[in-house]
Amino acid sequence: MIDMFSFISVFLVLKASMLFCSLNEPKCFLRIKDKKNKDGDKEVDCFFSIYTKHGHMKNEHFSGNLDKQLTTKNIHLILSLYFAIEEINMSPHLLPNISLLVKVECKLLADGSKVSLSSRRGDYFPNYNCGNHRRYLIVLTGPMWLPTAMLGPLLYISRTPEVRRLYYGPFHPLLSSFEHFPYLYQIAIKDTSVAIGMVSLVIYFGWNWVGLMISDDGLGLQFASELREEMQRYDICLAFVTIITYNTKLFLTMTDTYYNQIMMSLAKAVIIFGDKDSLLQVIFRLWQFLDIRRIWVTTSQWDIITSNGEFLFNSFHGTLSFSHHYSEIAGFKEFIQTAHPLNYSNTISLAKLWWLNFNCFLSSSNCKSLKTCSRKMLLKWLSRNHFEMSMSDTSYNLYNAVYAVAHSLNELLLQQANTLSNNVGKGLEFDSLQVLSSLKNIHFVNPAGDLVNLNQKENMNINYDIFYTGNFLQSFGIKVKIGKFFKYFTHPQELLMYEELVDWATDVRQTLPSICSIPCHPGFRKSPQEGKAVCCFDCIPCPENEISNMTDMDYCFKCPDNQYANPEGTHCLSKIVTFLSYEDPMGVVLACLALGFSALTAAVFGIFLRNQDTPIVKANNRALSYCLLISLIYCFLCSLLFIGQPHILTCIMQQTIFAVVFTVAISTVLTKTITVVLAFRFTLPSKRMRWLMTSGASILIIPICTMIQLIICGIWLGTSPPFVDSDGHIEHGHILVVCNKGSVIAFYCVLGYLGSIALTSFTVAFLARNLPDTFNEAKFLTFSMLVFCSVWLTFLPVYHSTNGKALVAVEVFCILTSTAGIFLCIFAPKCYIILLKPENKSFHKFRHKNANV
């Protein structure tokens, strides 16, 4: 009661203010839930018989048969009718000098005296003409479809001419049957896209598991078919479909089943559609005091307050409803405030009649959420707004129906201008059939600025407003316009939601989502559960190197070759291009070893040059030693070609230079070995042998062996040369850039040729290992070739079992190891004598020392 008095005081202040207030977005609506009104929003049938008179005449508001039993909803409906007629009669452009008048008859079917076969039936049956009785042009019937369907036979009693009727209630397919209702036309638009709009709303809130409750008639079943078809396009499932029967006995036995279907389901959102005058309304009246925490999605015709002053869908989470879009009509509130229904028992309160609309600017509410606002803050917020009277969908249809009749009569008036000019001063006689025929093709712009087209085939462009309805304080209901739906826009542009209003007015986002399974987050994919709907699934992680970057993906996608999946499997990362570089620790170590051994070899070469006249340097051909040292320097340095980013040139140089310099080195060792054998094996050499030893013909072995290797390399480069290759599968997250050998057979031929030279040198040196001489280096040559062959024989299995940078490192290591083995085995002993035993480097001193011993 405190809230009631507070609102009334605020409303009285607002009533005195007549400031202009434009009805822009956002839009809010407020209504008193009158708990003393035992009828609530109950509707009774009201028929409005339209007739005309010449000159300006005024309708008598609430005269005739109106009694105290009319509900507030019917009062609001009748006021809408009178408002439209008064606007038309005041208009100088529509039906000039002609007044529209109306006879109001409500609860016609409930009153038995109305349908009796009395001589006064002309008082109650439109279009019945007896003597001086008036002739009605058309009857506006509604707001319920059943009394409209039953009215026809009652009006045909005693051969009454056929009545032309215009139905202003919600569209019903049964009334569209020309066979059963040839003289009936509907002003309401068929809800051809409400199913599409509801599915769009379901998608917006992220639901995929919703319930459906419909009435067991053509209206409900047709909607269920359209809804199911639209849901299948977006993988949305119906958790249950409850069809409320018209059979009263069966209904009573099924009430518990209906309740359990909702409570046992995981669906938190339930769509409701059907005839509101069916038992579908009864079931919700029975559930009104049960704690069914569901989000109801329905149409505006279910905007009903029951006799106990509560909403029919009295849910904690509120109701989302679709209403035909129409503009607010200016001046309606002022008209209602001037109307005085003297024979109506209760004082008409605007907030009790219907919803009051106002601009709910959120900045003035100072609340982040409607449900978190204090009562004091809400009342303060309401006091800042200017209220206007809102029409219901049915009242707006009735308003347009009156204007449609007026425009139709105006068209007939223009067509019969000559006839009317000859009958000045006489009563106007319009043919009822002509009025109805003209209505079917009439279109006009009403005073609110909306286009009204009564051609059902053309009038398919339907837009909807989306409202959230919930409880407000204790004695009020609030309705907030949270979005719009445009049929002819493409998804998702067809749905326009006011995000700020959705968060402010509703708690839909905070409630549990209406889903069958928890959404699969990025990194997972859906796996359907056997025997269940597609909306019920399990979530499985994506396989290696596959991702899902959106919620509820059916499949995981493989990353491109130059990318790899992150550990969470949510997006692809670019692979790092990698190779054995100088920044790599392994590359640094190998490069340092190559340079170090090269420098050491160069130092030894310098020592040999400085001591070139000593016997130990002269032994075994000084020139061959120089050649071997130089080739070993290049062997060490060629390993640097394997380090760094590969290019086509470096890939070719790697193998050819490696092959050539090693061939020179090994062939030099072979020449040295043969020189030792020739020097010590043949004590009495022939002239030819002596010529070989003195002429240095054995040195020809080096260019010959090198030439053969060059031929092999030339064939290699000519047939299948090395090239730059990349592999993104060897190392996770990396693209390894390496030099591909091109032809593995050619590479093995190069190694095999080197191995054959080394094996020959090893064999010859091994046979000459025990030759007597102070400076015989056959043993050192044997060990050097043993090391070389061991290293490269070990390389072959490692080469086949290693990948990535390690493979390149192994090859470089083998080059350095085999080269270092040759270098140390041959030159380390000589350097030891030259540097640490200088007294032994002279042949004569060495012989004299041995003789004394």
Summary of the structure (lengths in Angstrom):
residues: 853
radius of gyration: 51.6
end to end distance: 134.4
largest distance: 172.0
contacts: 2655
relative contact order: 0.08
helix: 46%
strand: 16%
